[in-house]
Amino acid sequence: MNALRSTPVEILDDLSFVLPPELEAAEPPEARGLARDEVRLMVSYRRDDRIVHTGFRDLPRFLRAGDVLVVNTSGTMNAAVPATRANGAAITLHLSTHLPADLWTVELRSREETKPLLDGKPGETLRLPGGGVAILHTSYLSQNRSRHGTNRLWVSTLNLPTSLNDYLDRHGAPIRYGYVREGWPPGYYQTVYATEKGSAEMPSAGRAFTPELITRLVAGGVQVAPLLLHTGVASLEDDEPPYEEFYRVPPATARAINAARAAGRRVVAVGTTVVRALETVTDAEGDSHPGEGWTDLFITPERGVGSVDAMLTGLHEPRSTHLAMLQALVEGGSRCAVLSPGSDHLRTAYAEALQEGYLWHEFGDLHLIL
């Protein structure tokens, strides 16, 4: 378990901002008449605060031969399942993380407003479609994870009549929140390189990639290296650091990263999930190792980032814990980075994104930090 337990409030006091509702992407770009890779791309250079506004299809312009682009190949489950409580109330059950001993962390949400329900009880049984059952066992809270003490996440058992993914494909739907006003088919929530379903929510930094764009990158000498991190639900409470998620870093990926670092090449993470997995397996000397397990790592500027040199990411909500990771990259970066103390690069970049009307969330635009 990671000993650093700073809270998002402590880290993000100076990173709050107002996100106008019109900048919340309510639908995939395809519904706006765009291809996947026609979203916008903001490229920000942390050494001099230079910012370039372009399109995602121009990504190969900003990467170099020898760069290693690390992607998360976790696929998105249909993790939102209708459920009925003992009193007959219709709710939605969000599956979050598959734990050892075939246990799950789950979240109860209201059916219509998709708001968290905090009144679950140990031993409560939820009826699921097709004869499935979920049993709540204990509140998923550990020391210093929440000062509110609410029962938002639960350790539970699922009893399903078929295999998990077959069941979810038939009865579940992708998790969506209030800013996405209508449901979209599951294919809109998958990256083109997903290999193994297990994420409650899409690792969305990679959504805009297409096979054609990946081919252009590889033809230009960029190496694409896979790892896996199954994301849990993203709707953290105030002051709640991220919780455990399952990861797997293959030996070939660790070797590629170490070789790039030894040759002075860049390691570029596609998404915060990639950074979390790599930081878990990278030692104090900067060497990455293969491994798998559950990580509860909370990456802050105090801790720093030593595994990657650059990151492609979405635009994150005000006071999101993901912003702490981005701040760790731009203020400290990798161990070879040289930046002035107190860099306000992230604040500058987000002010530009707001001014230029970039779109937030999983169907929105992207930010490449170099």
BALO-322904 format. One record per residue (C-alpha): residue number from 1; residue in three letters; x, y, z. Coordinates in steps of 0.05 Angstrom, whole numbers. Each point is the difference from the previous one (the first is absolute). Example, Ala and Ser with C-alpha at 12.3 -4.5 7.8 and 13.67 -1.06 7.14 Angstrom:
2
1, ALA, 246, -90, 156
2, SER, 27, 69, -13
//
This chain:
370
1, MET, 0, 0, 0
2, ASN, 25, 69, -17
3, ALA, 19, 41, 61
4, LEU, -13, 68, -32
5, ARG, -71, 20, 17
6, SER, -7, 73, -19
7, THR, -71, 17, -18
8, PRO, -24, 30, -65
9, VAL, -20, 63, 37
10, GLU, 72, 10, 25
11, ILE, 28, -12, -69
12, LEU, -51, 37, -43
13, ASP, -16, 64, 38
14, ASP, 31, 41, -55
15, LEU, -27, -42, -58
16, SER, -75, 13, 8
17, PHE, -37, 34, -57
18, VAL, -71, 7, -26
19, LEU, -17, -48, -56
20, PRO, -58, 29, -42
21, PRO, -53, -52, -16
22, GLU, 6, 13, -74
23, LEU, 72, -26, 2
24, GLU, -23, -68, 26
25, ALA, -1, -48, -59
26, ALA, -70, -29, 2
27, GLU, 8, -47, -59
28, PRO, 56, -35, -39
29, PRO, 33, 39, -56
30, GLU, -33, -48, -50
31, ALA, -67, 29, 20
32, ARG, 28, 69, -16
33, GLY, 18, -21, -70
34, LEU, 74, -13, 15
35, ALA, 43, -62, -4
36, ARG, 32, -27, 64
37, ASP, 66, 33, -15
38, GLU, -29, 68, -20
39, VAL, -4, 25, 72
40, ARG, 44, 59, 18
41, LEU, 70, -6, 30
42, MET, 34, 51, 45
43, VAL, 75, -11, 3
44, SER, 36, 34, 58
45, TYR, 75, 4, 11
46, ARG, 15, 1, 74
47, ARG, 70, 27, -7
48, ASP, -22, 67, -29
49, ASP, -76, 0, 8
50, ARG, -9, 2, -76
51, ILE, -69, -25, -23
52, VAL, -20, -24, -69
53, HIS, -73, -11, -21
54, THR, -10, -53, -53
55, GLY, -39, -63, -16
56, PHE, 12, -70, 26
57, ARG, 16, -25, -70
58, ASP, 63, 43, 4
59, LEU, 27, -40, 59
60, PRO, 56, -32, -42
61, ARG, 29, 71, -9
62, PHE, 15, 3, 74
63, LEU, 30, -69, 11
64, ARG, 68, -22, -23
65, ALA, 31, -65, -26
66, GLY, 22, -40, 61
67, ASP, -54, 27, 46
68, VAL, -38, -55, 37
69, LEU, -75, 12, 3
70, VAL, -29, -41, 58
71, VAL, -74, -17, -6
72, ASN, -50, -33, 47
73, THR, -34, -58, -35
74, SER, -54, -10, 52
75, GLY, -69, -5, -31
76, THR, -62, 32, 29
77, MET, -53, -43, 32
78, ASN, -75, 14, -2
79, ALA, 8, 14, 74
80, ALA, -67, 34, 14
81, VAL, -52, -52, 18
82, PRO, -73, 11, 20
83, ALA, -13, -23, 71
84, THR, -59, -5, 48
85, ARG, 4, 10, 75
86, ALA, -39, -40, 51
87, ASN, -51, 56, 6
88, GLY, -12, -1, -75
89, ALA, 40, 62, -16
90, ALA, 31, -1, -70
91, ILE, 73, 22, 0
92, THR, 63, -10, -42
93, LEU, 59, -41, 24
94, HIS, 68, 23, -25
95, LEU, 54, -54, 0
96, SER, 67, 30, 15
97, THR, 58, -46, 15
98, HIS, 8, -76, 0
99, LEU, 36, -18, 65
100, PRO, 35, -63, 24
101, ALA, -45, -58, 23
102, ASP, -50, 19, -55
103, LEU, -25, 60, 38
104, TRP, -20, 66, -32
105, THR, -2, 73, 20
106, VAL, -66, 28, -22
107, GLU, -37, 66, 4
108, LEU, -75, 12, 8
109, ARG, -29, 55, -44
110, SER, -69, 29, -10
111, ARG, -33, -25, -63
112, GLU, -19, 68, -30
113, GLU, 48, 53, 27
114, THR, 59, -49, 4
115, LYS, 18, 29, 68
116, PRO, 36, -41, 53
117, LEU, -44, -35, 51
118, LEU, 33, -1, 68
119, ASP, -50, -41, 40
120, GLY, 23, -70, -16
121, LYS, 4, -50, 58
122, PRO, 44, -60, 14
123, GLY, -36, -63, -22
124, GLU, -47, 36, -47
125, THR, -19, -42, -60
126, LEU, -14, 31, -68
127, ARG, -39, -37, -53
128, LEU, 30, 5, -70
129, PRO, -30, -17, -68
130, GLY, -2, -72, -23
131, GLY, 4, -28, 70
132, GLY, 65, 34, 20
133, VAL, 13, 21, 72
134, ALA, 48, 49, 33
135, ILE, 13, -4, 75
136, LEU, 32, 59, 36
137, HIS, 50, -22, 53
138, THR, 37, 60, 28
139, SER, 13, 72, -16
140, TYR, 63, 9, -42
141, LEU, 34, 51, 44
142, SER, 70, -1, 28
143, GLN, 38, 47, 45
144, ASN, 5, 71, -25
145, ARG, -39, -15, -64
146, SER, -60, 43, 17
147, ARG, -12, 49, 55
148, HIS, -75, -3, -12
149, GLY, -7, -74, 16
150, THR, -55, -11, -51
151, ASN, -16, -69, -27
152, ARG, 12, 15, -74
153, LEU, 38, -62, -21
154, TRP, -14, -70, 24
155, VAL, 37, -65, 0
156, SER, -50, -50, -29
157, THR, -11, -68, -29
158, LEU, -32, -9, -69
159, ASN, -40, -63, -14
160, LEU, -14, -1, -75
161, PRO, -33, -54, -43
162, THR, 53, 5, -55
163, SER, 71, 24, -9
164, LEU, 12, 72, 20
165, ASN, 10, 32, -69
166, ASP, -56, -41, -32
167, TYR, -46, 23, 56
168, LEU, 21, 73, -6
169, ASP, -5, -1, -75
170, ARG, -72, -22, 7
171, HIS, -24, 39, 61
172, GLY, 49, 57, 11
173, ALA, 17, 66, -33
174, PRO, 61, 46, 1
175, ILE, 3, 45, 61
176, ARG, -20, 71, -16
177, TYR, -10, 62, 41
178, GLY, -48, 58, -3
179, TYR, 38, 40, -53
180, VAL, -12, -57, -50
181, ARG, -74, 8, -11
182, GLU, -14, -63, -40
183, GLY, 27, -70, -3
184, TRP, 49, -20, -55
185, PRO, 18, -70, -25
186, PRO, 58, -34, 36
187, GLY, 45, 7, -60
188, TYR, 4, 75, 12
189, TYR, 33, -16, 67
190, GLN, 56, -45, -27
191, THR, 69, 18, -24
192, VAL, 21, -32, -66
193, TYR, 57, -38, 35
194, ALA, -39, -29, 59
195, THR, 18, -73, 12
196, GLU, -31, -20, 67
197, LYS, -64, 28, 32
198, GLY, 5, 21, 72
199, SER, -6, 76, 6
200, ALA, -62, 30, 32
201, GLU, 11, 62, -42
202, MET, 37, 10, -65
203, PRO, 75, 18, 3
204, SER, -22, 59, -43
205, ALA, 67, 33, -15
206, GLY, 8, -53, -55
207, ARG, -70, 5, -29
208, ALA, 20, 44, -59
209, PHE, 51, -49, -28
210, THR, -18, -35, -65
211, PRO, 36, -58, -34
212, GLU, 21, 48, -54
213, LEU, 31, 50, 49
214, ILE, 36, -56, 38
215, THR, 28, -24, -67
216, ARG, 26, 70, -15
217, LEU, 34, 3, 68
218, VAL, 33, -68, -7
219, ALA, 22, 16, -72
220, GLY, 33, 62, 29
221, GLY, 41, -40, 49
222, VAL, -43, 8, 62
223, GLN, -4, -64, 41
224, VAL, -68, -18, 30
225, ALA, 6, -40, 65
226, PRO, -60, -29, 37
227, LEU, -17, -8, 73
228, LEU, -65, -12, 37
229, LEU, -34, 38, 56
230, HIS, -74, -13, 13
231, THR, -30, 67, 21
232, GLY, -52, 4, 55
233, VAL, -56, 50, 5
234, ALA, 27, 71, -6
235, SER, -51, 36, 44
236, LEU, 43, 9, 62
237, GLU, -26, 37, 61
238, ASP, 32, 64, 22
239, ASP, 66, -14, 35
240, GLU, 0, -74, -22
241, PRO, 65, -22, -31
242, PRO, -3, -52, -56
243, TYR, -11, -72, 22
244, GLU, 29, -66, -22
245, GLU, -2, -20, -73
246, PHE, 28, -62, -34
247, TYR, 60, 9, -46
248, ARG, 46, -43, -43
249, VAL, 65, 25, -31
250, PRO, 29, -52, -48
251, PRO, 75, -14, -3
252, ALA, 5, 24, -72
253, THR, -30, 67, 19
254, ALA, 47, 9, 59
255, ARG, 59, -17, -46
256, ALA, -23, 50, -53
257, ILE, -6, 56, 51
258, ASN, 67, -13, 31
259, ALA, 33, -3, -69
260, ALA, -31, 66, -20
261, ARG, 23, 33, 64
262, ALA, 71, -27, -8
263, ALA, 1, 28, -71
264, GLY, -26, 68, 21
265, ARG, -67, -10, -34
266, ARG, -67, 21, 28
267, VAL, -51, -43, 35
268, VAL, -70, 27, -15
269, ALA, -58, -24, 42
270, VAL, -70, -3, -31
271, GLY, -41, 17, 61
272, THR, 6, 5, 75
273, THR, -13, -75, 5
274, VAL, 65, -14, -35
275, VAL, 38, 46, 46
276, ARG, -30, -33, 62
277, ALA, 19, -69, -24
278, LEU, 71, 20, -20
279, GLU, 13, 38, 64
280, THR, -20, -62, 38
281, VAL, 55, -42, -33
282, THR, 55, 53, -9
283, ASP, 55, 2, 53
284, ALA, 39, 58, 29
285, GLU, 53, -6, -54
286, GLY, -52, 8, -54
287, ASP, 0, -72, -23
288, SER, -68, -30, -17
289, HIS, -16, -72, 16
290, PRO, -54, -49, -23
291, GLY, -53, -16, 51
292, GLU, -73, -6, 16
293, GLY, -46, 10, 59
294, TRP, -42, 55, 31
295, THR, 27, 70, 8
296, ASP, -26, 54, 46
297, LEU, 54, 50, -20
298, PHE, -20, 73, 6
299, ILE, 48, 42, -42
300, THR, 11, 71, 26
301, PRO, 51, 55, -14
302, GLU, 32, -18, 66
303, ARG, 12, -71, -24
304, GLY, 17, 18, -72
305, VAL, 0, -40, -64
306, GLY, 60, -41, -21
307, SER, -26, -48, -53
308, VAL, -22, 45, -59
309, ASP, 22, 63, -35
310, ALA, -65, 21, -32
311, MET, -75, -15, 4
312, LEU, -60, 0, -46
313, THR, -62, 11, 43
314, GLY, -70, 27, -1
315, LEU, -22, 64, 35
316, HIS, -17, -13, 72
317, GLU, -53, 29, 45
318, PRO, 15, 54, 52
319, ARG, 34, -30, 61
320, SER, 4, -68, -32
321, THR, 54, -45, 31
322, HIS, 26, -9, -71
323, LEU, 22, 72, 1
324, ALA, 48, -16, 57
325, MET, 34, -51, -45
326, LEU, 4, 51, -57
327, GLN, 29, 51, 48
328, ALA, 52, -52, 22
329, LEU, 21, -7, -73
330, VAL, 3, 73, -18
331, GLU, 33, 24, 65
332, GLY, 49, -57, 8
333, GLY, -7, -45, -60
334, SER, 49, -56, -8
335, ARG, 65, 0, 37
336, CYS, 36, 30, -60
337, ALA, -47, 60, -5
338, VAL, 24, 69, 18
339, LEU, -56, 48, 17
340, SER, -3, 64, 39
341, PRO, -29, -7, 70
342, GLY, -74, 15, 6
343, SER, -16, -9, -73
344, ASP, -72, 20, -15
345, HIS, 0, -35, -67
346, LEU, -63, -41, 14
347, ARG, -38, 62, 21
348, THR, 22, 35, -64
349, ALA, -20, -58, -44
350, TYR, -68, -8, 31
351, ALA, -14, 74, -6
352, GLU, 16, -7, -75
353, ALA, -46, -61, -6
354, LEU, -57, 38, 32
355, GLN, 11, 61, -42
356, GLU, 4, -40, -65
357, GLY, -63, -41, 16
358, TYR, 31, -69, 6
359, LEU, -48, -56, 20
360, TRP, 7, -40, 65
361, HIS, -13, -72, 21
362, GLU, 5, -66, -37
363, PHE, -29, 24, -65
364, GLY, 39, 65, 1
365, ASP, 66, 28, -25
366, LEU, 71, -19, 19
367, HIS, 62, 31, 31
368, LEU, 71, -21, -16
369, ILE, 50, 22, 53
370, LEU, 72, 0, -26
//
